[in-house]
């Protein structure tokens, strides 16, 4: 009886011990976990605190924004005395393309995803109806800059999709005293960082650089710090907005303002454009294809080009599978009528299909309508596929009357390397030719029937 009691007591003590052990182990795990979360949160608070611009993305507001409502973004203002005031875009603002609507995804400036968060500001950089009129956004830093310290300055901006004009010199100026603005005229100072020509309506463009502080700088101001005579102006020709302001202005959106010691982190990257349609870089006036003698001329014209990169002409034998045959550089940025011409020296026999791929510098592209033409539209029709060739070629030709034709191949030294008599049908014909034993170089094919001699060259790889 006594031994049984001792055994029972011992077992209970082991159970209690292991229960306490497991409890302590679990408590230690959770204490470590929460300590990790606490340290991580402190780290990110410290990292974000390195940005001396409070409310850098205008996310903290006292209202729904709107026309001239910059001050509703906590801490943000325009330079005194406040004659012209930038706008604030928020999701709760009214929608539509009229002058009183400032919703980011459907407002006066057009649809534009914020760089980060939900909000951004809009301001005039150039205005045709008001000579030299400028708008600025401005904020006091959380602490003054320290003399001799290198700082990283940055902001992102985008030309509003509905803006008719674009310009250069969107910039940031940090200063000891708060800059004032005389009426609506430009603040003529030398900014620490300044952007070039920006006519991108799809992507946020970062303007950034380093600055060694003289000490005491406590204000950041963003805008264009020059007269109109010092600007380069780009005219798109029109605007899709019903607001007269958008039709007469270079109107820029601004987000994600950053002033921090160099090496203390970097501003967050902008999110993807997930909600707004892409503003295509090229306004195509026409695209045509037609025979001129033995070749096909591809001609097109543009009314405007914005950040355009290249034009690629593609060809197909069936209207479905296309291959690139020509590439030509685009104008880049142009508000003038531009005309382009390329030549397809070796067009296909029978029907050929052509289309134009219009591409800009960020990879955005669009295809033109497909143009179909027939080799019957030319006086003589002879082609080789593939060209250049490695082992085999197809000699493709059209003849107006059936009968015997002579196919001869000469090398560059006019040596006859192949000859054959063929029985051809009226119209489309194709002859398969083994060239695997030909030496590398350029060869000339002559096709002779009762009416004419046709010539074409190909390259043996």
C-alpha positions in Angstrom: 0.0 0.0 0.0 2.8 2.4 1.0 4.8 1.5 -2.2 1.8 2.1 -4.4 1.2 5.5 -2.8 4.9 6.5 -3.4 4.7 5.3 -7.0 1.5 7.3 -7.6 3.0 10.4 -6.0 6.2 10.1 -8.1 4.2 9.9 -11.3 2.1 12.9 -10.4 5.2 14.9 -9.6 6.7 14.0 -13.1 3.4 15.1 -14.7 3.4 18.4 -12.8 7.1 18.9 -13.6 6.7 18.4 -17.4 3.5 20.5 -17.5 5.4 23.4 -15.8 8.3 22.8 -18.2 6.1 22.9 -21.3 4.3 26.0 -20.0 7.6 27.8 -19.3 9.0 26.7 -22.8 5.8 28.1 -24.4 6.0 31.3 -22.5 9.7 31.8 -23.5 8.8 31.1 -27.2 6.0 33.7 -27.2 8.2 36.2 -25.2 10.9 35.9 -27.9 8.3 36.2 -30.7 6.8 39.3 -29.3 10.2 40.7 -28.5 11.2 40.2 -32.2 8.0 41.9 -33.3 8.7 44.8 -31.0 12.3 45.2 -32.2 11.2 44.9 -35.8 8.5 47.6 -35.3 11.1 49.8 -33.7 13.5 49.2 -36.6 10.9 50.2 -39.2 9.8 53.2 -37.1 13.4 54.3 -36.9 13.9 53.7 -40.7 10.7 55.6 -41.6 11.6 58.3 -39.2 14.7 59.0 -41.2 12.5 60.8 -43.7 12.4 64.4 -42.4 9.2 65.1 -44.5 6.2 64.3 -42.3 3.2 63.0 -44.2 5.3 62.5 -47.4 2.5 60.9 -49.5 -0.3 63.3 -48.3 -2.1 60.3 -46.8 -3.1 62.0 -43.6 -5.9 64.5 -44.4 -8.6 66.6 -42.8 -11.0 66.3 -45.7 -11.6 64.8 -49.1 -9.4 67.2 -51.0 -10.4 69.0 -54.2 -9.6 72.2 -56.1 -7.1 74.2 -54.2 -7.4 71.9 -51.2 -3.7 71.2 -50.6 -3.9 72.4 -47.0 -6.2 69.4 -46.2 -3.1 67.2 -46.5 -1.8 67.6 -42.9 1.2 69.9 -42.8 1.3 70.8 -46.5 0.7 74.3 -47.8 1.5 76.6 -50.7 4.0 79.5 -50.3 2.5 82.6 -48.7 0.6 84.8 -49.4 -1.4 82.0 -51.0 -2.7 83.5 -54.3 -2.6 80.1 -56.1 -3.1 76.8 -54.4 -2.4 73.3 -55.7 -5.0 70.6 -55.6 -5.4 67.4 -53.5 -6.6 64.1 -55.0 -8.2 61.6 -52.6 -10.5 58.5 -53.2 -13.4 60.3 -51.5 -13.2 63.3 -53.8 -15.9 63.7 -56.5 -15.4 61.9 -59.9 -15.5 63.1 -63.5 -13.3 65.0 -65.9 -14.7 68.4 -65.0 -12.6 71.1 -63.2 -14.2 70.4 -59.8 -13.5 66.6 -59.7 -10.3 65.3 -58.0 -10.7 61.6 -57.6 -7.3 59.8 -58.4 -8.9 57.2 -60.7 -11.4 59.6 -62.4 -10.7 63.2 -62.0 -9.8 66.4 -63.8 -6.3 65.2 -64.3 -7.3 61.8 -65.7 -6.9 58.3 -64.2 -3.7 57.9 -62.3 -2.7 55.3 -59.6 -0.9 57.0 -56.6 2.7 56.1 -56.2 2.0 54.9 -52.7 -1.1 54.9 -50.6 -4.3 56.6 -51.9 -3.5 60.3 -52.4 -1.3 62.8 -54.4 -1.3 66.5 -55.3 -1.6 68.3 -58.6 0.0 71.6 -59.6 0.5 73.9 -62.5 3.9 74.1 -64.1 2.9 76.0 -67.2 -0.3 77.7 -68.2 -1.0 79.3 -71.6 -3.7 81.6 -70.3 -1.5 83.0 -67.5 2.1 84.0 -68.4 4.6 82.5 -66.0 1.9 81.3 -63.6 3.3 78.6 -61.3 2.0 76.5 -58.3 4.1 75.0 -55.5 3.7 72.6 -52.7 5.6 73.2 -49.5 6.2 71.7 -46.1 8.3 72.3 -43.0 10.7 69.4 -42.1 10.5 67.6 -38.8 13.9 68.8 -37.9 16.5 71.2 -39.6 19.3 69.8 -41.7 22.7 69.4 -40.1 25.6 71.3 -41.6 28.1 69.1 -43.5 25.7 66.2 -43.6 24.9 64.7 -47.0 21.1 64.2 -47.6 19.2 62.2 -50.2 16.4 64.3 -51.8 13.7 62.8 -53.9 10.1 63.1 -55.1 8.1 61.5 -57.9 6.0 63.3 -60.5 3.8 62.4 -63.4 2.3 64.5 -66.2 -1.5 64.3 -65.7 -3.0 62.0 -68.4 -5.5 64.8 -69.5 -2.7 67.5 -69.6 -2.3 69.0 -73.1 1.2 70.3 -72.4 4.3 69.0 -70.8 7.6 70.7 -69.8 10.9 70.3 -68.0 12.4 71.5 -64.7 10.1 70.1 -62.0 12.4 70.5 -59.0 12.9 70.5 -55.2 14.3 73.4 -53.2 15.2 73.1 -49.5 15.8 76.3 -47.6 16.3 77.8 -44.1 13.5 80.3 -44.4 10.0 79.6 -45.9 10.0 80.8 -49.5 7.3 83.3 -50.5 5.6 83.6 -53.8 4.8 87.0 -55.4 1.2 86.7 -56.6 1.2 83.7 -59.0 4.7 84.2 -60.4 7.6 81.8 -60.3 10.0 81.6 -57.3 13.3 82.3 -58.9 15.8 80.3 -56.9 18.3 77.5 -57.7 16.8 74.2 -56.7 19.0 71.4 -55.3 17.5 68.7 -57.6 15.7 69.2 -60.9 14.1 66.9 -63.5 14.3 67.0 -67.3 11.5 66.9 -69.8 8.7 64.7 -68.5 5.9 63.9 -70.8 5.2 60.4 -69.3 1.5 60.0 -68.5 1.7 56.3 -67.5 4.6 56.1 -65.0 5.8 58.0 -62.0 9.2 59.6 -62.7 11.6 60.0 -59.8 13.6 63.2 -59.4 16.4 62.7 -57.0 20.0 63.6 -55.9 22.3 64.3 -53.0 22.8 67.6 -51.2 25.4 68.6 -48.6 23.5 70.8 -46.1 24.8 74.2 -45.1 22.8 73.8 -41.9 19.4 75.0 -40.7 17.5 74.1 -43.8 13.9 73.5 -42.6 11.6 73.9 -45.6 11.0 71.8 -48.7 9.3 73.3 -51.8 8.4 71.6 -55.1 7.6 73.1 -58.4 9.2 74.8 -61.4 11.6 77.6 -60.4 12.0 79.4 -63.7 10.2 81.7 -66.1 8.4 80.2 -69.2 11.2 81.5 -71.4 13.6 79.0 -69.7 11.3 76.0 -70.2 11.0 73.5 -73.1 7.3 73.1 -73.8 5.7 70.0 -75.5 2.2 70.3 -77.0 0.1 67.1 -77.4 -2.3 69.1 -79.5 -5.4 68.4 -77.4 -6.8 67.1 -74.1 -9.5 64.5 -73.3 -10.7 66.5 -70.4 -13.8 68.7 -70.3 -11.9 71.1 -68.1 -10.4 74.1 -69.8 -7.5 74.1 -67.4 -6.3 70.7 -68.6 -6.5 72.0 -72.2 -4.2 74.9 -71.4 -1.7 73.6 -68.9 1.3 71.4 -68.1 -0.2 69.9 -65.0 1.9 67.6 -62.8 1.0 65.1 -60.1 3.4 64.8 -57.1 3.8 62.1 -54.5 6.3 60.4 -52.2 8.5 63.3 -51.1 11.7 62.4 -49.3 14.5 64.2 -47.5 16.8 61.9 -45.4 20.4 61.4 -44.5 22.3 59.6 -47.2 22.4 55.9 -46.4 19.4 56.0 -44.0 17.1 54.0 -46.3 15.4 54.9 -49.6 11.9 56.0 -50.5 9.5 53.2 -51.2 9.1 52.2 -54.8 5.9 53.1 -56.6 3.2 50.5 -57.1 2.1 49.1 -60.4 -0.5 50.9 -62.6 -3.3 48.4 -62.0 -6.5 50.6 -62.4 -5.8 53.0 -65.2 -5.7 52.6 -69.0 -2.3 53.0 -70.6 -1.9 56.3 -72.5 -0.3 55.2 -75.8 2.8 57.1 -76.8 2.0 57.5 -80.5 -1.0 59.0 -82.4 -0.9 57.2 -85.8 -2.4 59.1 -88.7 -2.2 56.3 -91.3 -0.3 53.1 -92.2 -0.2 52.0 -95.9 1.5 49.3 -97.9 1.8 49.1 -101.7 4.0 47.9 -104.5 6.4 50.3 -106.2 8.1 48.4 -109.1 9.4 45.2 -107.6 9.4 46.2 -103.9 6.8 46.9 -101.3 6.8 50.4 -99.7 5.5 50.7 -96.2 4.5 54.3 -95.3 3.0 55.8 -92.2 2.7 59.1 -90.4 2.2 60.3 -86.8 0.6 63.4 -85.4 2.3 63.2 -82.0 4.9 61.0 -80.3 5.7 60.8 -76.6 8.7 58.8 -75.4 8.4 56.8 -78.6 11.2 54.3 -79.1 10.9 52.3 -82.3 8.6 51.3 -85.1 8.8 47.6 -86.2 7.3 46.4 -89.5 6.1 42.8 -89.4 5.1 40.6 -92.3 3.0 37.4 -92.6 2.1 35.0 -95.3 -1.3 34.0 -93.7 -2.3 37.1 -91.6 -1.7 35.2 -88.3 2.0 34.4 -87.9 4.1 37.5 -88.2 7.8 38.1 -88.3 9.9 41.2 -88.0 11.4 42.4 -91.2 12.3 46.1 -90.5 12.9 48.3 -87.5 13.3 52.1 -87.5 13.9 54.6 -84.7 11.0 56.8 -83.7 11.2 60.5 -83.1 11.0 60.2 -79.3 9.0 63.3 -78.4 7.3 65.2 -81.2 4.2 67.3 -81.5 4.7 67.7 -85.3 3.5 65.6 -88.2 6.1 63.0 -88.9 6.3 60.7 -92.0 8.2 57.4 -92.2 8.9 55.0 -95.1 10.6 51.6 -95.2 11.1 49.1 -98.1 10.5 45.4 -98.2 13.0 44.5 -101.0 12.0 40.8 -101.0 8.2 40.6 -100.7 6.4 37.3 -100.6 4.6 35.9 -103.7 0.9 35.9 -103.6 -0.8 37.6 -100.6 1.4 39.4 -98.1 0.2 40.9 -94.8 1.8 43.8 -93.0 1.3 45.4 -89.6 3.2 48.2 -87.7 4.2 47.7 -84.1 4.5 51.1 -82.3 6.6 50.9 -79.2 7.6 53.4 -76.5 10.7 53.5 -74.2 9.0 51.7 -71.3 7.9 48.8 -73.4 4.3 49.9 -74.0 3.3 49.0 -77.6 0.3 48.8 -79.9 -0.3 47.3 -83.4 -1.7 49.0 -86.4 -4.4 47.6 -88.6 -3.2 44.8 -90.9 -2.7 45.7 -94.6 -2.9 42.9 -97.2 -1.5 43.2 -100.7 -1.0 40.8 -103.6 2.1 40.1 -105.7 -0.3 40.4 -108.7 -0.1 44.1 -108.1 3.4 44.2 -109.4 4.8 43.7 -112.9 7.2 40.9 -111.9 7.0 38.5 -108.9 9.9 36.5 -107.6 11.0 35.7 -104.0 13.2 33.4 -102.0 12.4 31.8 -98.6 14.2 31.7 -96.3 16.7 34.4 -97.1 19.4 34.1 -95.8 19.4 30.3 -96.1 21.4 27.4 -94.8 20.4 24.1 -96.5 17.3 24.7 -98.6 15.4 27.5 -100.3 12.0 27.9 -101.9 12.0 29.9 -105.1 8.5 31.4 -105.4 7.3 33.0 -108.6 4.3 34.2 -110.5 4.1 33.9 -114.3 1.2 35.1 -116.5 1.3 32.1 -118.8 2.2 28.4 -118.1 5.0 26.6 -119.8 8.7 26.0 -119.6 10.9 28.2 -117.5 14.6 28.1 -116.9 16.0 28.5 -113.4 19.7 29.4 -113.1 21.8 30.3 -110.1 25.1 32.2 -110.3 27.7 33.1 -107.7 29.3 36.5 -107.2 31.9 35.7 -109.8 29.1 34.9 -112.4 29.9 31.2 -112.3 26.8 29.1 -113.1 26.3 26.8 -110.0 22.8 25.5 -110.9 20.5 25.2 -113.9 17.2 23.4 -114.5 14.2 23.5 -116.9 10.9 23.6 -115.1 7.3 23.2 -116.2 5.4 26.0 -114.6 1.7 26.6 -114.1 -0.1 29.9 -114.7 0.2 32.1 -111.6 1.8 30.9 -108.3 4.7 28.4 -108.4 7.2 27.2 -105.9 10.5 25.3 -106.5 12.4 23.6 -103.6 16.1 23.9 -104.1 18.9 22.2 -102.1 21.8 24.7 -101.5 23.5 22.8 -98.7 26.6 22.2 -100.9 26.8 25.9 -101.9 29.7 27.9 -100.5 28.9 30.8 -98.2 28.2 34.0 -100.0 25.7 35.9 -102.2 24.0 34.2 -105.1 21.8 35.4 -107.9 18.8 33.5 -109.2 17.6 34.1 -112.8 14.1 32.9 -113.9 13.6 33.0 -117.7 10.3 32.2 -119.5 9.1 33.1 -122.9 8.1 36.7 -121.9 10.7 38.0 -119.4 13.8 37.3 -117.2 13.4 37.9 -113.5 16.3 38.2 -111.1 16.6 38.0 -107.3 19.5 37.4 -104.9 19.9 35.4 -101.7 22.6 34.8 -99.1 23.9 31.3 -98.3 25.0 31.0 -94.7 
